[in-house]
Amino acid sequence: MKLLFLISALFFLSSCNNNNFETGVHGIIEYGEGDCSLSEDSRSFEKYTGDVYFVNKDSLDKYQTTDFFQLFGYSQVVSISNGKLRTEVKPGKYVIMVKDFYFNDASNNITVIQDIILEKNIQFYKCTGQ
């Protein structure tokens, strides 16, 4: 009986993760590249795996830089896999970006509010020419 209880307790604890937070962002991040002269309907996306940057919007507007090395200084970096974004973020305004692709548009700007989990799905598309 004690062994069964111990196994059950270990199973429960191992199924817990560090995603228990009250303020942050959940969503799916997708990335694609291709010819932007084609219609948006023809674009294909894959679930993104890599670093996602939460760039402080006020700092980005103040310094007006596209240099990722400078952006690192006022960014929270989160590594994601298979497009699954699930992270705690302090309240504030952010521009979500993926590594080595500067993109600042209303579609990837967020406002995180205390005690709220924001649901946000974002697609990034890098134009590679014709």
C-alpha positions in Angstrom: 0.0 0.0 0.0 2.8 2.4 0.9 4.6 1.5 -2.3 1.5 2.3 -4.4 1.1 5.6 -2.6 4.8 6.5 -3.2 4.5 5.6 -6.9 1.4 7.7 -7.2 3.0 10.6 -5.5 6.1 10.4 -7.7 3.9 10.2 -10.8 1.9 13.3 -9.7 5.1 15.3 -8.9 6.8 14.4 -12.1 3.7 15.5 -14.1 3.9 18.9 -12.6 5.9 21.5 -14.5 7.0 25.1 -14.0 4.1 26.5 -16.1 2.1 27.3 -13.0 2.0 31.1 -13.1 -0.6 33.8 -13.1 0.8 36.4 -15.4 2.2 35.6 -18.9 1.6 34.4 -22.4 0.4 31.2 -24.0 0.2 30.6 -27.7 1.6 29.1 -30.9 4.4 30.7 -32.9 4.8 29.8 -36.5 7.5 30.8 -39.0 7.8 30.8 -42.8 10.0 32.2 -45.5 9.3 32.8 -49.2 8.3 35.1 -52.0 6.2 37.9 -50.7 4.9 38.8 -54.2 2.7 35.8 -54.0 -0.7 35.9 -52.2 -0.7 35.6 -48.4 -3.0 32.5 -48.8 -0.1 30.7 -50.6 2.3 31.1 -47.7 3.3 28.1 -45.6 4.3 28.1 -42.0 5.9 25.7 -39.6 5.8 25.5 -35.9 8.8 27.6 -34.7 11.6 26.1 -32.6 14.2 28.5 -31.2 14.5 31.7 -29.2 11.6 34.0 -28.8 12.3 37.6 -27.6 10.0 39.7 -25.5 11.4 43.1 -26.4 10.3 45.9 -24.1 8.2 48.2 -26.3 9.1 51.4 -24.6 12.8 50.7 -24.9 12.4 49.7 -28.5 10.6 52.9 -29.3 13.1 55.0 -27.4 16.3 53.5 -28.9 14.8 52.7 -32.4 17.2 50.0 -33.1 17.0 46.8 -35.3 20.3 45.5 -34.0 19.7 42.3 -32.1 22.7 42.7 -29.9 21.2 45.9 -28.5 17.7 44.4 -28.3 19.1 41.6 -26.1 19.7 44.1 -23.3 16.0 44.9 -22.8 14.5 41.5 -23.8 13.3 38.4 -22.0 14.4 35.4 -24.0 12.5 32.2 -24.0 13.4 29.0 -25.9 10.4 27.2 -27.4 9.9 23.9 -29.3 7.3 23.0 -31.8 5.8 26.4 -31.7 4.5 26.1 -28.1 4.9 29.4 -26.2 4.0 29.2 -22.6 5.9 31.5 -20.3 5.7 33.9 -17.4 6.2 37.5 -18.4 6.1 40.6 -16.2 3.3 43.1 -16.8 4.2 45.5 -19.6 4.2 46.2 -23.3 6.3 44.0 -25.5 7.1 43.2 -29.1 7.5 39.5 -29.6 10.3 38.6 -32.1 12.1 35.5 -33.2 15.8 35.2 -33.5 17.5 37.1 -36.3 14.3 38.4 -37.8 13.3 42.0 -36.9 9.6 42.5 -37.2 7.6 45.2 -35.4 3.9 45.2 -36.3 0.6 45.4 -34.4 0.3 41.6 -34.9 3.2 40.9 -32.6 2.8 43.7 -30.1 1.3 42.6 -26.7 0.3 44.1 -23.4 0.7 41.8 -20.4 -1.6 42.6 -17.5 -1.0 41.4 -13.9 -2.8 38.1 -13.0 -3.9 37.5 -16.7 -2.6 34.8 -19.1 -2.7 36.3 -22.5 -3.5 33.9 -25.4 -1.6 35.0 -28.5 -0.7 33.1 -31.7 1.7 34.8 -34.1 2.9 34.0 -37.6 6.2 35.4 -38.8 7.0 35.4 -42.5 10.3 36.5 -43.9 10.4 37.7 -47.5 13.2 36.1 -49.4 12.6 37.8 -52.8 11.2 36.3 -56.0 
